[in-house]
Structure formats: structure tokens, C-alpha cells
Amino acid sequence: MIFLELFLNFLKIGFFTIGGGYAMLPLISDTVITKGWLQPDQLIDFIAIAESTPGPFAINVATFVGSIVGESALHGFGGALLGVLCTVAGLFIPSFVIILIVYKLAARLTKNRYFTDAFLCVRPTVVALVASAFVTVAMSAFVVGSGEQKSFSWFALIWFLLCFAALRIQKKVHPILVILVSAGAGILYYGVILGGI
């Protein structure tokens, strides 16, 4: 059954990802695209929405995936809700259980040489997973269109550099303002000036 498959796949993602939502992204991407639950463009759109909405990034992505897959399986709100419950529970349960165990054993674990040595090697792995997620999203962000009509968007690259500079150099610029202005610029450039792609 699709709902059990959703739960088990997101449970696996939750258990085998260390480093938070961005580190989960390569596994989520591989799972949902390989299984045919979402198209790559849909996933990229969901990632953009998950970044722009309140709440944990990975939970937001899992919510979107669960709602789409659940709704297509049962054709309606009930299916979407069940899909969301399966994906979010699968993603949440491992973290919850691991944190409880670490909390109970924290004093002993931090003094354990093997535990600290293991985490010294896990840190670069987390950086690699986050970098992989960044490259995946960046490649899709700078390529517009679909099918054979895909092309590199210089506007997207220039806009990225402007936003990056605004956030890094002018520390007083609020990220919400950058998101809202970017949405308006996207509507103006791609929708009005180019007339849609």
C-alpha cells in the first residue's frame, strides 16, 4: 500500500540522515524521484515553498510530498491528510527516539572517546550532504523552461548574486523582504516581460 511505503521510506530517511533538513534533501530527492512520486521540477518548487514557509524545512517538504502522493492515491482531502501523516511521522519518529536516547545517555556519551571520534567524521559528511543539496537546487534554479525548451537564466544568476550580496553585506536587510521582493521580481520578469515560459 502506498501509505505504508511513504511511511517506511521517510522513516528510513529520518534514521539515516544526520545534520537536519538540508542533509535530508538528497535522500528525499532520490526517493521521491526514483519512485515516480514527483517530477524533479515539482520537487524544486516544493523546496522553494518549504524554504519560504514557517516551520522545519524537511517537515515542510515531507508535508508537500505526502499531500501530493496521498491525494493522488485516494483522490481527496482524506488521502492528502493520510499521506501527510505518514511522511511526517516517518521523518519525525527517528529524530524523536534518537534525541530521547541521547538525552538519557548524554553525560556518558560526551565522555566516550568512540562517540566523539565518530562525530568528528560525521561532520564532513553532513557538509557534503548539504553541499549536494545546494548544487541540486542551484542547478534547477538557474535553468528555466521544460523539456527541450530549457535554457540557462542569466537573470536568475544575477538576481541570486544581488540577493546574496544584500543578505551578506547589508546585514540589516530582512530575509522576508528579500523573499517578497524576489517573488515580485519573478512575476514581473518571467510573467510580464517574457510572457511566461
N, C-alpha and C positions, 0 to 999 in steps of 0.2 A: 504494500500500500504506500502511496506517495507520501503520506503524512509521517509514517514511521521512517521512511527513507530520509525525509527532511530532518527529522529529529536526530537520527543516528549520524548523518553527515555533519550536522552542526555541532553535535556532541564531540565528534572526532576533531573538528576544527578547534573547539574550545579546549580540549585536552592537550592538543599538540602545538599550541601557539603560545609563545611567551613574548610579552612585550606590548600587549594592548591591541587596539583596533587596527592600526596600520600594519602591524606584523601579521594580523589575520587576513589582510586583504589578498595576498597571493593565493592562500588556500581557498578562501571564499570564491575568488575569481575562477580558479582552476575547477573547483567543484561545480559551480552553477553553470559554467560554460560547457564543460565536458559532458554534463548530464543533460544539456539542452534546455535547462530551465529558463535561461535568459540569453539574449544575444549580447555580444560584447558592448555594443552601443548603449543598450538598456542599462547594463551594469554601470557603465561610466556615468550615465545620467543619475542613477541612484546614488552613486558615490558623491556626486556633486550636491545632490539634495541632502544626503546624510551629513555632509560637511556643513551645510547651511542651516540645518535644523538643530534645535536643542537636544541634548542627550548624548550618551556614549555613541561614538562613531560606528563601531561594529554592531551594536544592538540596532541602530537605525538601519544599517544595510541589511541585517538579518530580517528586520521587520518588513522591509520592502520586498525582499526575496520571498519570504513566507506568504505575504499577501498576494503576490502575483501568482505563485505556483498553486497556493490553496484555492484561490478564486477560479483558476482555470480547471482545477480538478473537480470542484463541487459547484461551480457556476453560481456564485453569490457571496454575500457578506459572511455567511457562516463558514464557508470554505476558506475565505481570506483570513478570518479570525483564527480558525484552527491552524492554518499554515503559519501564522504569526506566532501562536503559542508554541508550536513545535520548534521553529527555528530559534526563537528567543530562549526557550527553556533549554534547548540543546547547547546553546552558546553560554548561557548563564550558569548552569549546574556545575560544570567543571571548575570554573573560577571560584564559585562559592565554596565548594568542597575543599579545594586546594588552600584557599585563604583560611578556612577553619582549621585545617591541619597545621598550617604554618603558624597560625596564632597560638595553638596549643603547644607547639614544639619550638617556638621562636627562640627562647633562651638557649636551648640545647643546640639548635641548628646553626645559630650565628657563631658558636664556638667550635663547630665541627669543621675541620680542615677540608674534608672532601666536599662538603656543601658549598663552602666559599670558593673552593677551586673550580667546582662545576659552574658556578655563576660567573666566574671570570671568563670562561669560554662561551657562555651563553650570550653575554653582552654583544660581542661582534656579530653573532648570528642574528640577533634582534635588529641590529643596524642594517645588516644585509637584507633582511625581510622588508624593513621599512623602505630601503632604497629601491628594492624591486617593485614595491607598490608605487613608489613615486615615479619610476620610469614608465610603468604601465599606464598610469593616469596621465602623465605628461605627454606620452606619445599620442594618446587619444585626444587630448585637449588641443593639440596643435594641428590635428588632421580633421578637416571638416568634409561633410558630404557622405555619401554612402555608395557602396558598390564600386563601379568603375569611375564614378564622379568624385572620388576622394582626392583632396589636394591639401598641401601644406598651407596653413593660415598665418601669414606674416602679421596680420592684425592681432591674432591670439598671442603670438610670441611677444610683440611689442607691448600689448596690454599686460601680459604676465610680468614683464620687466618693470613696467610702471607701477603696478600693484606691489611687487616685491620691494621696489625702492621706497614706495610710500610707507610700507609697514616697517622696513628695517631702518631707514634714515630718519623719517619723521615719526618718531615713536608715539606721537600724540594722535595719529590717525587711528580711529577705531575700526577693528575688523568688520563690524556690522555695516559701517558706512561703505567700506570697500566692496562688500558683497552686494549691497543695494545699488551702488554706482555701476558695478560690473554688470549686474542684471540689466540695468537700463542701457548701458553701452552695447550689450549683446543684442538687445531688442532693436536698438537704433541701427547698428551696423549690419547685422545679419538679416533682420526682418525688414527694415525700411530701405536702407541703402542698397543692399544686394537683393532684396525682394525674396528672402528665404532661399535655402539651399536644398 
